[in-house]
Amino acid sequence: MKKEYKSVIVLADLVGGTPFKTAVTILEKEVDFRVIGGINLPLVIELSMLRSTTNDIEELLEQLLITSQEAISEFKQVMKKKNLKLNCLKEFNFIRSPTTIKAETLVFQRVSAF
């Protein structure tokens, strides 16, 4: 492999999947390479934005791991932390389209009818 970069980060969707294994096999002889599994599109976007702020691979990966941990949440736990009830979703900081708001209103109207 022709060396053009000091460090390489390979992003793979599944740990142990074919892209992940291939990257590990090809890059195992490289000095500073990282293969990160479990990546999704928001994390790819986050990494591309972080790259404009630093070229330090350790800093990039540290921030990416923090972001990934913050991005994963379970709805009921978030509601508990914010002390919200299901019918108080308007207080929750979601970015919602008009279509989504109409659907939520319809669902809450039907639930309230019971």
MMTF fields as JSON, N, C-alpha, C and O atoms, coordinates in Angstrom:
{
  "mmtfVersion": "1.0.0",
  "mmtfProducer": "UNKNOWN",
  "numBonds": 455,
  "numAtoms": 456,
  "numGroups": 114,
  "numChains": 1,
  "numModels": 1,
  "chainsPerModel": [1],
  "groupsPerChain": [114],
  "chainIdList": ["A"],
  "bondAtomList": [4, 2, 8, 6, 12, 10, 16, 14, 20, 18, 24, 22, 28, 26, 32, 30, 36, 34, 40, 38, 44, 42, 48, 46, 52, 50, 56, 54, 60, 58, 64, 62, 68, 66, 72, 70, 76, 74, 80, 78, 84, 82, 88, 86, 92, 90, 96, 94, 100, 98, 104, 102, 108, 106, 112, 110, 116, 114, 120, 118, 124, 122, 128, 126, 132, 130, 136, 134, 140, 138, 144, 142, 148, 146, 152, 150, 156, 154, 160, 158, 164, 162, 168, 166, 172, 170, 176, 174, 180, 178, 184, 182, 188, 186, 192, 190, 196, 194, 200, 198, 204, 202, 208, 206, 212, 210, 216, 214, 220, 218, 224, 222, 228, 226, 232, 230, 236, 234, 240, 238, 244, 242, 248, 246, 252, 250, 256, 254, 260, 258, 264, 262, 268, 266, 272, 270, 276, 274, 280, 278, 284, 282, 288, 286, 292, 290, 296, 294, 300, 298, 304, 302, 308, 306, 312, 310, 316, 314, 320, 318, 324, 322, 328, 326, 332, 330, 336, 334, 340, 338, 344, 342, 348, 346, 352, 350, 356, 354, 360, 358, 364, 362, 368, 366, 372, 370, 376, 374, 380, 378, 384, 382, 388, 386, 392, 390, 396, 394, 400, 398, 404, 402, 408, 406, 412, 410, 416, 414, 420, 418, 424, 422, 428, 426, 432, 430, 436, 434, 440, 438, 444, 442, 448, 446, 452, 450],
  "bondOrderList": [1, 1, 1, 1, 1, 1, 1, 1, 1, 1, 1, 1, 1, 1, 1, 1, 1, 1, 1, 1, 1, 1, 1, 1, 1, 1, 1, 1, 1, 1, 1, 1, 1, 1, 1, 1, 1, 1, 1, 1, 1, 1, 1, 1, 1, 1, 1, 1, 1, 1, 1, 1, 1, 1, 1, 1, 1, 1, 1, 1, 1, 1, 1, 1, 1, 1, 1, 1, 1, 1, 1, 1, 1, 1, 1, 1, 1, 1, 1, 1, 1, 1, 1, 1, 1, 1, 1, 1, 1, 1, 1, 1, 1, 1, 1, 1, 1, 1, 1, 1, 1, 1, 1, 1, 1, 1, 1, 1, 1, 1, 1, 1, 1],
  "groupList": [{"groupName": "MET", "atomNameList": ["N", "CA", "C", "O"], "elementList": ["N", "C", "C", "O"], "formalChargeList": [0, 0, 0, 0], "bondAtomList": [1, 0, 2, 1, 3, 2], "bondOrderList": [1, 1, 2], "singleLetterCode": "M", "chemCompType": "L-PEPTIDE LINKING"}, {"groupName": "LYS", "atomNameList": ["N", "CA", "C", "O"], "elementList": ["N", "C", "C", "O"], "formalChargeList": [0, 0, 0, 0], "bondAtomList": [1, 0, 2, 1, 3, 2], "bondOrderList": [1, 1, 2], "singleLetterCode": "K", "chemCompType": "L-PEPTIDE LINKING"}, {"groupName": "GLU", "atomNameList": ["N", "CA", "C", "O"], "elementList": ["N", "C", "C", "O"], "formalChargeList": [0, 0, 0, 0], "bondAtomList": [1, 0, 2, 1, 3, 2], "bondOrderList": [1, 1, 2], "singleLetterCode": "E", "chemCompType": "L-PEPTIDE LINKING"}, {"groupName": "TYR", "atomNameList": ["N", "CA", "C", "O"], "elementList": ["N", "C", "C", "O"], "formalChargeList": [0, 0, 0, 0], "bondAtomList": [1, 0, 2, 1, 3, 2], "bondOrderList": [1, 1, 2], "singleLetterCode": "Y", "chemCompType": "L-PEPTIDE LINKING"}, {"groupName": "SER", "atomNameList": ["N", "CA", "C", "O"], "elementList": ["N", "C", "C", "O"], "formalChargeList": [0, 0, 0, 0], "bondAtomList": [1, 0, 2, 1, 3, 2], "bondOrderList": [1, 1, 2], "singleLetterCode": "S", "chemCompType": "L-PEPTIDE LINKING"}, {"groupName": "VAL", "atomNameList": ["N", "CA", "C", "O"], "elementList": ["N", "C", "C", "O"], "formalChargeList": [0, 0, 0, 0], "bondAtomList": [1, 0, 2, 1, 3, 2], "bondOrderList": [1, 1, 2], "singleLetterCode": "V", "chemCompType": "L-PEPTIDE LINKING"}, {"groupName": "ILE", "atomNameList": ["N", "CA", "C", "O"], "elementList": ["N", "C", "C", "O"], "formalChargeList": [0, 0, 0, 0], "bondAtomList": [1, 0, 2, 1, 3, 2], "bondOrderList": [1, 1, 2], "singleLetterCode": "I", "chemCompType": "L-PEPTIDE LINKING"}, {"groupName": "LEU", "atomNameList": ["N", "CA", "C", "O"], "elementList": ["N", "C", "C", "O"], "formalChargeList": [0, 0, 0, 0], "bondAtomList": [1, 0, 2, 1, 3, 2], "bondOrderList": [1, 1, 2], "singleLetterCode": "L", "chemCompType": "L-PEPTIDE LINKING"}, {"groupName": "ALA", "atomNameList": ["N", "CA", "C", "O"], "elementList": ["N", "C", "C", "O"], "formalChargeList": [0, 0, 0, 0], "bondAtomList": [1, 0, 2, 1, 3, 2], "bondOrderList": [1, 1, 2], "singleLetterCode": "A", "chemCompType": "L-PEPTIDE LINKING"}, {"groupName": "ASP", "atomNameList": ["N", "CA", "C", "O"], "elementList": ["N", "C", "C", "O"], "formalChargeList": [0, 0, 0, 0], "bondAtomList": [1, 0, 2, 1, 3, 2], "bondOrderList": [1, 1, 2], "singleLetterCode": "D", "chemCompType": "L-PEPTIDE LINKING"}, {"groupName": "GLY", "atomNameList": ["N", "CA", "C", "O"], "elementList": ["N", "C", "C", "O"], "formalChargeList": [0, 0, 0, 0], "bondAtomList": [1, 0, 2, 1, 3, 2], "bondOrderList": [1, 1, 2], "singleLetterCode": "G", "chemCompType": "PEPTIDE LINKING"}, {"groupName": "THR", "atomNameList": ["N", "CA", "C", "O"], "elementList": ["N", "C", "C", "O"], "formalChargeList": [0, 0, 0, 0], "bondAtomList": [1, 0, 2, 1, 3, 2], "bondOrderList": [1, 1, 2], "singleLetterCode": "T", "chemCompType": "L-PEPTIDE LINKING"}, {"groupName": "PRO", "atomNameList": ["N", "CA", "C", "O"], "elementList": ["N", "C", "C", "O"], "formalChargeList": [0, 0, 0, 0], "bondAtomList": [1, 0, 2, 1, 3, 2], "bondOrderList": [1, 1, 2], "singleLetterCode": "P", "chemCompType": "L-PEPTIDE LINKING"}, {"groupName": "PHE", "atomNameList": ["N", "CA", "C", "O"], "elementList": ["N", "C", "C", "O"], "formalChargeList": [0, 0, 0, 0], "bondAtomList": [1, 0, 2, 1, 3, 2], "bondOrderList": [1, 1, 2], "singleLetterCode": "F", "chemCompType": "L-PEPTIDE LINKING"}, {"groupName": "ARG", "atomNameList": ["N", "CA", "C", "O"], "elementList": ["N", "C", "C", "O"], "formalChargeList": [0, 0, 0, 0], "bondAtomList": [1, 0, 2, 1, 3, 2], "bondOrderList": [1, 1, 2], "singleLetterCode": "R", "chemCompType": "L-PEPTIDE LINKING"}, {"groupName": "ASN", "atomNameList": ["N", "CA", "C", "O"], "elementList": ["N", "C", "C", "O"], "formalChargeList": [0, 0, 0, 0], "bondAtomList": [1, 0, 2, 1, 3, 2], "bondOrderList": [1, 1, 2], "singleLetterCode": "N", "chemCompType": "L-PEPTIDE LINKING"}, {"groupName": "GLN", "atomNameList": ["N", "CA", "C", "O"], "elementList": ["N", "C", "C", "O"], "formalChargeList": [0, 0, 0, 0], "bondAtomList": [1, 0, 2, 1, 3, 2], "bondOrderList": [1, 1, 2], "singleLetterCode": "Q", "chemCompType": "L-PEPTIDE LINKING"}, {"groupName": "CYS", "atomNameList": ["N", "CA", "C", "O"], "elementList": ["N", "C", "C", "O"], "formalChargeList": [0, 0, 0, 0], "bondAtomList": [1, 0, 2, 1, 3, 2], "bondOrderList": [1, 1, 2], "singleLetterCode": "C", "chemCompType": "L-PEPTIDE LINKING"}],
  "groupTypeList": [0, 1, 1, 2, 3, 1, 4, 5, 6, 5, 7, 8, 9, 7, 5, 10, 10, 11, 12, 13, 1, 11, 8, 5, 11, 6, 7, 2, 1, 2, 5, 9, 13, 14, 5, 6, 10, 10, 6, 15, 7, 12, 7, 5, 6, 2, 7, 4, 0, 7, 14, 4, 11, 11, 15, 9, 6, 2, 2, 7, 7, 2, 16, 7, 7, 6, 11, 4, 16, 2, 8, 6, 4, 2, 13, 1, 16, 5, 0, 1, 1, 1, 15, 7, 1, 7, 15, 17, 7, 1, 2, 13, 15, 13, 6, 14, 4, 12, 11, 11, 6, 1, 8, 2, 11, 7, 5, 13, 16, 14, 5, 4, 8, 13],
  "groupIdList": [1, 2, 3, 4, 5, 6, 7, 8, 9, 10, 11, 12, 13, 14, 15, 16, 17, 18, 19, 20, 21, 22, 23, 24, 25, 26, 27, 28, 29, 30, 31, 32, 33, 34, 35, 36, 37, 38, 39, 40, 41, 42, 43, 44, 45, 46, 47, 48, 49, 50, 51, 52, 53, 54, 55, 56, 57, 58, 59, 60, 61, 62, 63, 64, 65, 66, 67, 68, 69, 70, 71, 72, 73, 74, 75, 76, 77, 78, 79, 80, 81, 82, 83, 84, 85, 86, 87, 88, 89, 90, 91, 92, 93, 94, 95, 96, 97, 98, 99, 100, 101, 102, 103, 104, 105, 106, 107, 108, 109, 110, 111, 112, 113, 114],
  "secStructList": [7, 7, 7, 7, 7, 1, 7, 3, 3, 3, 3, 3, 1, 1, 6, 6, 1, 2, 2, 2, 2, 2, 2, 2, 2, 2, 2, 6, 6, 1, 1, 1, 3, 3, 3, 3, 3, 1, 7, 7, 2, 2, 2, 2, 2, 2, 2, 2, 2, 2, 2, 6, 6, 7, 7, 7, 2, 2, 2, 2, 2, 2, 2, 2, 2, 2, 2, 2, 2, 2, 2, 7, 7, 7, 2, 2, 2, 2, 2, 2, 2, 6, 6, 7, 7, 4, 4, 4, 4, 4, 4, 1, 7, 7, 7, 7, 7, 2, 2, 2, 2, 2, 2, 2, 2, 2, 2, 2, 2, 2, 2, 2, 2, 7],
  "xCoordList": [0.847, 0.0, 0.893, 1.813, 0.622, 1.387, 1.026, -0.149, 2.034, 1.778, 1.692, 2.669, 0.507, 0.314, -0.16, -0.128, -0.6, -1.153, -0.446, 0.032, -0.384, 0.205, -0.697, -0.223, -2.001, -2.95, -4.179, -4.525, -4.827, -6.007, -7.092, -6.83, -8.315, -9.471, -10.407, -10.839, -10.718, -11.668, -12.954, -12.936, -14.065, -15.365, -16.147, -16.304, -16.63, -17.406, -18.717, -18.777, -19.757, -21.06, -21.136, -21.732, -20.553, -20.644, -19.261, -18.365, -19.099, -17.861, -17.838, -18.782, -16.767, -16.658, -17.252, -17.155, -17.871, -18.406, -17.274, -16.12, -17.594, -16.578, -15.748, -14.521, -16.35, -15.514, -14.58, -13.425, -15.079, -14.28, -13.083, -11.944, -13.347, -12.285, -11.27, -10.065, -11.765, -10.873, -9.951, -8.749, -10.505, -9.697, -8.629, -7.48, -8.999, -8.036, -6.924, -5.751, -7.277, -6.288, -5.328, -4.115, -5.866, -5.037, -4.17, -3.002, -4.736, -4.049, -3.26, -2.662, -3.244, -2.596, -1.107, -0.528, -0.486, 0.942, 1.214, 2.365, 0.168, 0.33, 0.568, 0.08, 1.317, 1.668, 0.482, 0.172, -0.179, -1.256, -2.557, -2.907, -3.255, -4.554, -5.564, -5.227, -6.79, -7.885, -9.039, -9.365, -9.653, -10.862, -11.959, -11.871, -12.982, -14.07, -15.322, -15.753, -15.901, -17.119, -18.327, -18.197, -19.497, -20.736, -21.08, -21.818, -20.551, -20.742, -22.061, -22.465, -22.727, -23.934, -23.746, -22.742, -24.688, -24.543, -24.342, -23.468, -25.096, -24.84, -23.403, -22.841, -22.812, -21.433, -20.445, -19.419, -20.74, -19.891, -19.92, -18.881, -21.103, -21.244, -20.502, -19.797, -20.66, -19.97, -18.461, -17.779, -17.941, -16.501, -16.014, -14.948, -16.777, -16.353, -16.338, -15.491, -17.268, -17.27, -16.125, -15.505, -15.846, -14.746, -13.396, -12.483, -13.285, -12.022, -11.602, -10.412, -12.578, -12.237, -11.683, -11.127, -11.832, -11.339, -9.989, -9.245, -9.665, -8.389, -7.955, -8.782, -6.655, -6.126, -5.56, -5.028, -5.676, -5.178, -6.127, -7.28, -5.639, -6.486, -7.034, -8.179, -6.224, -6.693, -7.857, -8.847, -7.74, -8.8, -10.073, -11.178, -9.91, -11.064, -11.82, -13.044, -11.083, -11.721, -12.345, -13.416, -11.681, -12.245, -13.585, -14.56, -13.621, -14.863, -15.936, -17.114, -15.531, -16.482, -17.113, -18.319, -16.319, -16.844, -17.787, -18.809, -17.455, -18.345, -19.666, -20.736, -19.584, -20.79, -21.651, -22.874, -21.021, -21.799, -22.511, -23.641, -21.871, -22.508, -23.673, -24.686, -23.53, -24.605, -25.769, -26.911, -25.482, -26.507, -27.47, -28.604, -27.02, -27.863, -28.639, -28.058, -29.958, -30.779, -32.064, -32.502, -32.646, -33.918, -34.973, -34.814, -36.038, -37.033, -37.576, -37.633, -37.976, -38.573, -37.577, -37.953, -36.307, -35.296, -35.093, -34.934, -35.099, -34.96, -36.149, -35.989, -37.334, -38.537, -38.449, -38.831, -37.943, -37.792, -36.816, -37.091, -35.662, -34.649, -35.2, -34.887, -36.017, -36.579, -37.878, -38.503, -38.286, -39.505, -40.729, -41.527, -40.849, -41.953, -42.913, -42.533, -44.137, -45.136, -45.327, -44.977, -45.878, -46.042, -46.839, -46.567, -47.812, -48.625, -47.955, -48.555, -46.727, -46.01, -44.889, -43.893, -45.027, -43.958, -43.617, -42.509, -44.521, -44.227, -43.095, -42.404, -42.892, -41.792, -40.462, -39.399, -40.517, -39.315, -38.642, -39.33, -37.337, -36.614, -36.437, -35.311, -37.513, -37.459, -37.554, -38.217, -36.903, -37.118, -38.154, -37.887, -39.33, -40.426, -40.964, -41.054, -41.313, -41.928, -43.42, -43.969, -44.088, -45.537, -46.29, -47.286, -45.819, -46.464, -46.367, -47.34, -45.2, -45.007, -45.901, -46.505, -45.988, -46.827, -48.286, -48.984, -48.761, -50.14, -50.358, -51.381, -49.398, -49.516, -49.537, -50.326, -48.675, -48.656, -49.984, -50.526, -50.503, -51.776, -52.878, -53.692, -52.911, -53.917, -53.792, -54.797, -52.566, -52.344, -52.793, -53.477, -52.418, -52.792, -54.296, -54.861, -54.949, -56.405, -57.057, -58.002, -56.545, -57.114, -56.823, -57.688, -55.62, -55.272, -56.122, -56.589, -56.327, -57.128, -58.58, -59.263, -59.053, -60.443, -60.72, -61.869, -59.681, -59.874, -60.061, -60.24],
  "yCoordList": [-1.175, 0.0, 1.239, 1.351, 2.136, 3.37, 4.298, 4.591, 4.757, 5.62, 7.074, 7.654, 7.648, 9.055, 9.833, 11.064, 9.135, 9.778, 9.267, 8.133, 10.114, 9.7, 8.715, 7.778, 8.94, 8.08, 7.848, 8.656, 6.717, 6.338, 5.886, 5.126, 6.363, 5.883, 5.223, 5.856, 3.957, 3.244, 3.09, 2.624, 3.483, 3.396, 2.23, 2.128, 1.366, 0.205, 0.154, 0.52, -0.304, -0.356, -1.474, -1.285, -2.616, -3.76, -4.22, -4.42, -4.381, -4.959, -6.426, -7.169, -6.834, -8.217, -8.486, -9.603, -7.471, -7.621, -7.63, -7.387, -7.906, -7.998, -6.724, -6.822, -5.525, -4.318, -4.15, -3.751, -4.45, -4.344, -5.297, -4.886, -6.567, -7.577, -7.261, -7.412, -6.823, -6.489, -5.342, -5.398, -4.306, -3.156, -3.572, -3.139, -4.401, -4.862, -5.655, -5.472, -6.53, -7.352, -6.497, -6.703, -5.548, -4.703, -3.759, -3.541, -3.207, -2.156, -2.632, -1.814, -3.953, -4.424, -4.098, -4.054, -3.871, -3.56, -2.059, -1.639, -1.261, 0.189, 0.627, 0.001, 1.697, 2.174, 2.799, 2.396, 3.762, 4.479, 4.354, 5.23, 3.268, 3.089, 2.705, 2.097, 3.066, 2.721, 2.223, 2.816, 1.145, 0.637, 0.749, 0.141, 1.522, 1.772, 1.085, 1.353, 0.209, -0.492, 0.07, 0.727, -0.19, 0.291, 1.71, 2.403, 2.132, 3.512, 3.634, 2.726, 4.775, 5.085, 6.445, 7.119, 6.84, 8.069, 9.312, 10.117, 9.514, 10.701, 10.769, 11.857, 9.618, 9.623, 9.934, 10.571, 9.494, 9.839, 11.35, 11.972, 11.93, 13.383, 14.104, 15.083, 13.627, 14.228, 14.192, 15.189, 13.054, 12.921, 13.862, 14.464, 13.999, 14.904, 16.356, 17.141, 16.715, 18.078, 18.264, 19.327, 17.251, 17.339, 17.474, 18.122, 16.859, 16.897, 18.307, 18.59, 19.197, 20.58, 21.334, 22.422, 20.762, 21.433, 20.908, 21.627, 19.66, 19.09, 17.953, 17.316, 17.717, 16.575, 15.511, 14.498, 15.743, 14.801, 13.605, 13.75, 12.429, 11.239, 10.863, 10.425, 11.031, 10.704, 11.596, 11.12, 12.872, 13.825, 13.545, 13.602, 13.242, 12.918, 11.702, 11.726, 10.656, 9.424, 9.592, 9.048, 10.34, 10.581, 11.308, 10.937, 12.345, 13.102, 12.253, 12.341, 11.436, 10.565, 9.564, 9.324, 8.991, 8.041, 8.723, 8.15, 9.929, 10.687, 10.965, 10.777, 11.416, 11.723, 10.481, 10.55, 9.342, 8.117, 7.676, 7.192, 7.836, 7.468, 8.394, 7.956, 9.674, 10.633, 10.436, 10.756, 9.913, 9.793, 8.637, 8.65, 7.653, 6.49, 6.707, 6.927, 6.641, 6.828, 6.027, 5.692, 5.735, 5.034, 6.051, 6.77, 6.115, 7.172, 7.349, 8.474, 6.265, 6.386, 6.926, 7.687, 6.534, 7.047, 8.545, 9.28, 8.994, 10.424, 11.171, 12.236, 10.615, 11.247, 11.344, 12.361, 10.281, 10.301, 11.389, 12.151, 11.456, 12.452, 13.866, 14.736, 14.08, 15.409, 15.601, 16.66, 14.552, 14.598, 14.973, 15.831, 14.314, 14.592, 13.416, 12.273, 13.712, 12.67, 12.538, 13.439, 11.42, 11.156, 12.243, 12.539, 12.839, 13.858, 15.231, 16.205, 15.324, 16.606, 16.649, 17.343, 15.933, 15.874, 17.224, 17.401, 18.17, 19.479, 20.164, 21.011, 19.81, 20.375, 19.716, 20.28, 18.548, 17.805, 18.454, 18.931, 18.481, 19.192, 18.352, 18.011, 18.023, 17.307, 18.311, 19.34, 18.022, 18.793, 18.01, 16.898, 18.584, 17.843, 18.597, 19.824, 17.85, 18.431, 18.617, 17.992, 19.466, 19.626, 18.3, 18.085, 17.415, 16.109, 15.297, 14.668, 15.313, 14.585, 15.143, 14.385, 16.454, 17.087, 16.694, 16.412, 16.671, 16.255, 14.812, 14.493, 13.939, 12.523, 12.376, 11.595, 13.122, 13.064, 13.529, 12.908, 14.615, 15.152, 14.128, 13.924, 13.481, 12.465, 11.304, 10.834, 10.842, 9.735, 10.126, 9.35, 11.321, 11.751, 11.943, 11.681, 12.394, 12.541, 11.171, 11.011, 10.189, 8.835, 8.204, 7.535, 8.407, 7.853, 8.511, 7.837, 9.813, 10.547, 10.091, 10.185, 9.602, 9.167, 7.925, 7.668, 7.152, 5.927, 6.28, 5.398],
  "zCoordList": [0.0, 0.0, 0.0, 0.81, -0.885, -0.995, 0.166, 0.386, 0.906, 2.059, 1.614, 1.14, 1.775, 1.464, 2.678, 2.676, 3.714, 4.893, 6.137, 6.172, 7.158, 8.429, 9.159, 9.801, 9.053, 9.753, 8.888, 8.027, 9.145, 8.371, 9.341, 10.273, 9.11, 9.865, 8.864, 7.901, 9.09, 8.247, 9.047, 10.186, 8.443, 9.1, 8.511, 7.294, 9.371, 8.925, 9.701, 10.875, 9.025, 9.693, 10.73, 11.791, 10.45, 11.368, 11.819, 10.999, 13.107, 13.625, 13.205, 13.474, 12.552, 12.112, 10.743, 10.235, 10.134, 8.784, 7.763, 8.114, 6.514, 5.465, 5.32, 5.282, 5.237, 5.132, 6.338, 6.185, 7.51, 8.733, 8.671, 8.893, 8.368, 8.313, 7.217, 7.416, 6.065, 4.953, 5.333, 5.074, 5.943, 6.357, 7.363, 7.266, 8.319, 9.322, 8.649, 8.974, 7.719, 7.024, 6.201, 6.245, 5.457, 4.594, 5.417, 5.096, 6.464, 7.203, 8.414, 9.114, 8.682, 9.901, 9.958, 11.043, 8.816, 8.788, 8.852, 8.974, 8.77, 8.827, 10.27, 11.211, 10.426, 11.755, 12.483, 13.604, 11.877, 12.566, 11.783, 10.993, 12.008, 11.373, 12.433, 13.448, 12.182, 13.077, 12.234, 11.206, 12.66, 12.026, 13.078, 14.144, 12.774, 13.708, 13.179, 12.058, 13.975, 13.585, 14.307, 15.34, 13.761, 14.364, 13.962, 14.662, 12.85, 12.388, 11.638, 10.912, 11.824, 11.056, 10.375, 10.606, 9.554, 8.774, 9.638, 9.315, 10.714, 11.536, 12.066, 12.189, 12.38, 12.86, 11.741, 11.981, 10.535, 9.386, 9.174, 8.952, 9.244, 9.082, 10.206, 9.96, 11.425, 12.578, 12.381, 12.619, 11.949, 11.737, 10.649, 10.784, 9.574, 8.5, 8.982, 8.556, 9.865, 10.41, 11.412, 11.451, 12.209, 13.17, 12.474, 12.984, 11.312, 10.575, 10.215, 10.081, 10.058, 9.72, 10.934, 10.785, 12.132, 13.337, 13.811, 14.478, 13.472, 13.913, 12.983, 12.33, 12.937, 12.187, 13.124, 12.67, 14.423, 15.418, 15.505, 15.912, 15.124, 15.062, 16.44, 16.554, 17.48, 18.838, 19.244, 19.801, 18.97, 19.31, 18.51, 19.05, 17.219, 16.376, 16.912, 17.042, 17.216, 17.686, 19.065, 19.336, 19.933, 21.263, 21.151, 21.805, 20.317, 20.146, 19.458, 19.805, 18.488, 17.797, 18.77, 18.713, 19.646, 20.628, 21.619, 21.996, 22.038, 22.934, 22.236, 22.815, 20.984, 20.211, 20.035, 20.164, 19.74, 19.517, 20.794, 20.732, 21.938, 23.206, 23.53, 24.075, 23.194, 23.446, 22.483, 22.812, 21.301, 20.262, 20.514, 20.036, 21.258, 21.5, 22.793, 23.856, 22.683, 23.874, 23.746, 22.645, 24.867, 24.904, 25.292, 26.279, 24.531, 24.634, 26.048, 26.544, 26.708, 28.046, 29.07, 29.962, 28.945, 29.869, 29.686, 30.661, 28.439, 28.164, 28.746, 29.343, 28.574, 29.115, 30.641, 31.219, 31.3, 32.76, 33.191, 34.118, 32.504, 32.852, 32.741, 33.554, 31.73, 31.523, 32.294, 32.222, 33.044, 33.847, 32.999, 33.375, 31.863, 30.949, 30.914, 31.167, 30.601, 30.38, 28.879, 28.117, 28.463, 27.04, 26.331, 25.168, 27.0, 26.336, 26.329, 25.873, 26.825, 26.857, 25.821, 26.027, 24.731, 23.737, 23.137, 22.631, 23.175, 22.596, 23.349, 22.783, 24.621, 25.396, 25.037, 25.299, 24.45, 24.1, 22.9, 21.998, 22.868, 21.817, 20.56, 20.196, 19.908, 18.637, 17.503, 17.635, 16.405, 15.19, 14.409, 13.953, 14.253, 13.641, 12.442, 12.443, 11.44, 10.25, 10.505, 11.412, 9.719, 9.872, 9.743, 10.432, 8.864, 8.698, 9.987, 10.402, 10.614, 11.867, 12.96, 13.718, 13.045, 14.068, 13.87, 14.844, 12.615, 12.341, 12.782, 13.387, 12.482, 12.856, 14.375, 14.908, 15.083, 16.547, 17.12, 18.034, 16.583, 17.064, 16.886, 17.787, 15.731, 15.451, 16.441, 16.974, 16.688, 17.617, 19.019, 19.685, 19.476, 20.821, 20.952, 22.013, 19.892, 19.937, 20.1, 20.873, 19.368, 19.452, 20.806, 21.372, 21.333, 22.643, 23.719, 24.637, 23.617, 24.605, 24.598, 25.618, 23.468, 23.353, 24.195, 24.555, 24.512, 25.299, 26.702, 27.541]
}
